[in-house]
């Protein structure tokens, strides 16, 4: 199954820089995913391709106007499309949400800018609003790329080793276990003996114990939410 992403942004060059590199570039080459960036200004009827205006009621900053975004979504939307808006006040992006979205065939991602987008866009054509954390960035293009990357990892064939999905951070509401590689001793720091033992059951137990220990120290809330 292939997942196609259309990203609406004022900075398509930012998308292209990320989407052509590393696993995202490889995923497109292998036809697991498709990523296209679109400049919202292309749908503006303003002679200067303006996409923002002052907010009604006053206040600092500018707000993105509804017309270009409505037109862009209408041009790109299919029957099977999911329209996502990246917003700091959206629902949190989690591993479970990313995995769920990987079942979609077409995702349109809207990247906001300035003080956000006109509420009528959010009320009318958005299916889901997603936040990547409790902070604000200068624009929504980076969050859009984060969403695409996190969702793509669950698309069949995207990862070379599917086992990576079952062992990584957050998959069981636990943080990741420590990882080591060669050499076994470096500047008097040694790899734990259990990892050199070849005893797979002992290694599995050690890793799980380390996950629980780290999670209890750094993210005890995750332990409370475990099934």
N, C-alpha and C positions, 0 to 999 in steps of 0.2 A: 504493500500500500504506500502510495506517495502522498506527501503533504506539501501543498503549495502555499507560500506566504506572499502576500502583497503588502508592502509597507508604505504607508502614506506619511510623508515627512517633508519638512522644508530643507532638509540636509541629506539628499540621496547619496551624496559622496561618502558620508559617514557609513551608511549601510553597505555600500559597495566595498569599502575598505575591509570590513569584517567578513562579509559574506563570501569573498573570494579566497579567503585564507583558511588554513588548517582544516579541521573536520567539516566545517560548513561548506568549504569549497569542494572537498572530497565527496560529501554527501550529495551535492548537486551533480558532480561528475558521474556518480554512481546511480543517479536518477532516483534517489530515495526522497529527496526534497527539492523544491524549487523556490527560489527567493528572487523577487523583483522589487525594486524600489521605485517610487513615483513621487515626483515633486508636486505638492499640493498646489503650488502656484500655477501649474498648467491648467487647472480648472477654474482659475479666477477670471471673471469678466472685466475686472478693473484694468485699465490701460497700462498701469504700472505693475500688474500682477500682484496687487496688494491682497493680503490674506488676514489682516487684523484691523481692529478699530478700538476706540476708547470704550470702556465699560459703561453701560447705563447705570446711573446711581452714583457715578464717580468712583474714585479709587486709583491706586497706583497701577501702572502697567497697562498692557493691551490684551485684548481677547481675540482669539481666532474666530473669524466670521463663519456663519453656517454655509453659505452658498458653495464655496469650493469643495468643502468636505462632503456635503450632500452629493454634489455632482460626481466627485471621485468615487464614492462608495457605490452610487448608482451605476457608474460605468464598469466597475470591477465585480460587483456582487453577482453571485450565482445562486441557484436554488439551495446548494449545499454549503454556502459560505457562513462562517462565524466571524462577526465583526467585533474586534477587541480594541478598547481604548486604554492606553497606558496612562495611569493617573495615580498620584500619591495617595489619594483617598479611595482607591479601588480595593478589591479583596486581595489578600497577600498571595503572591506567587509561591507555591509549594511544589515539592516533588510530585505529590499526588495530583495536583491540578495540571502540571505539565504533562504527566502521563495521560490524563484524561483528554487533554487537548490534542495529543498525538493521534487520537482516533478520528479527528476531523480531516477532511480532504482539502479544505481551502480556508485559510485564515487571513482576514484583512486586519492589519494592525495599524491603528491611528496613533501617530506620535504628536503630542501636543507641544505647544511652545508658549512663550509669554506667560500670561496668567491662566492659561488653559483654553478650552474651547467653549463656544456658546452652548448653554445648557440645553437648547433645543436639539442639538446634535445628540447629546447624551440621552435625552428623553425619547428620541425617535428612531435612531438607526443603530444604536450600540447594543450588542448582545451581552457583552461582559466587560467590566472595568477591572483592570489588574494593576496592582502596585508591586514593585520589587523591593520595597522597604520603606521605613518611616523616615524618609528624607526627601528633599526636593533637589532636582537637577535643573540645569539650564534649559534642557528640552527633553522630549520623550523618545528621541531616537536611540540612545543607548539602552533604555529599558526595553524598547522594541527588539533590539538585537539580543538582549539577555533572554527575552521570552522565546524568540526563535531558536536560540541555542539550546535552552533547557527542554523545549518541546521536541526538537529534532533528535535528541539523544534516545528518545523512546520509539522512534520510527524504526520498524524492522529493517535490518541491513545497514543502518547508519553507523553503528559501532562495530568494530571488527570482532571484539570479544563481548558477547552479550552478558557474560558473567559479571562484567563491570557494573551493570545495573543493579545486581542483587547484593553487591558488597559495599557500595559506596555510602557516603554520608546521607542521612535522612531517609533511606529506603525502609528502615524498620523503626523510624523515630529515634534513631541513635546516631550520634556523631561517628565519624570514621575512625578506624583503628590506625595506630602508627605504622608507617611503611618504611622499609629499609632495603638497601641494595648493596652491591659490592663497593668497596671492600668490607669485610666483616669487622675490621678494626680500623678506625681512622682517628688519628690524634688522640689516642688512648680512649676513644669512645667506641664501645663494642655493641654489636647487634645482640639482642637478647638470645640467650642460648636456645630457648624453645624453638625459635625460627630456624635454627640450624640443625635441629634434631631429626627432621624427617618424619616426626610423629604428627600426622595430619589432625588427629582428634585433639591432641594437646595444643596444637597451633590454633585450631578453631576456637577452643575454649579460651585461650589467652587473648585472642583478638576480641571475642565477645566481652570478656572481662574488662579489657581496655576501653571498649566502646562505652560500656555502662559507667565506668569510672570517669571518663572524660565528659560524658553527657551529664552526669550528676553534678560535676564541678562547674560546667559552663552553661548548660541548658537544662536545668532540672524540670522545666515546664514540658519538655519533650517526653520525659519519663512518665509524667502524670497523664499524658495523652496516649500512651502505648495501649494497644489492644490487649 
